[in-house]
Amino acid sequence: MLRLDDSRFAQHFSEFLALAGEGAGLNAYVDGLEAKHQVFAAALAEPARLDLARIESLLGTVFTARRKLYPAIEALGAEAFAGRVAQLLGGEATIGAFCDALPMPEERAARRKLRGAAHDFAAELLHFADPDAHPLTTRWVWDASNQSGALRELMLEETGAEVDHGAARAWLYERIAEQGIWRDRHWLADLVLAMAYVTYFRAMTGGVLGSDFTRASTPDEQLRKLLGLDAAGGRARVRKSAATIH
């Protein structure tokens, strides 16, 4: 099983506190994540009644999916997609089954990218609908296909490991409690993971997120973008199909 390193946690936690101290403070990040949760919880209170407008608003806050996934959702149809969301949130379908329900392109690389975006959207639907029940399991947290992600930056040993997201979150909660923090630990866990990934990304100038992430030049901008807390800045958040645009 995954073995995590206390000293690596301390490093990334300190980096995040320093970043927060240079800006609006820790509470601004926590409040942003709580506000995102409230939006998801309200929209998903009756998931089977989701329409395309609500789906688009949620998708717009999921950085790794918002530029890729909408055409597939539109092709499936709002009613069918809403039914899949209801099954996912109700525990009747796994993230894998949720992804399988979407129409996928024939070309292998395009299919892999679309499936990855669908995985990330499903992971955020679960997490931000009920953060206490579901840890964040997006690919930037852990990508099993290539053994990479934020959890890699917290590992004691860089060897192949089976990841239990629940156990990893419990470990993060323990480390956060050791800092004297007991409230909002689910959001602090997200923030430490995001800080670890941003640090990795800036060191490697690569990863799964592409040029749109690189355009966010500061760690604060990248962390906010990763968690879907960035401002739209006049740009359309969700890339739609050509038929929808025109």
Disulfide bonds with the S-S distance in Angstrom:
none
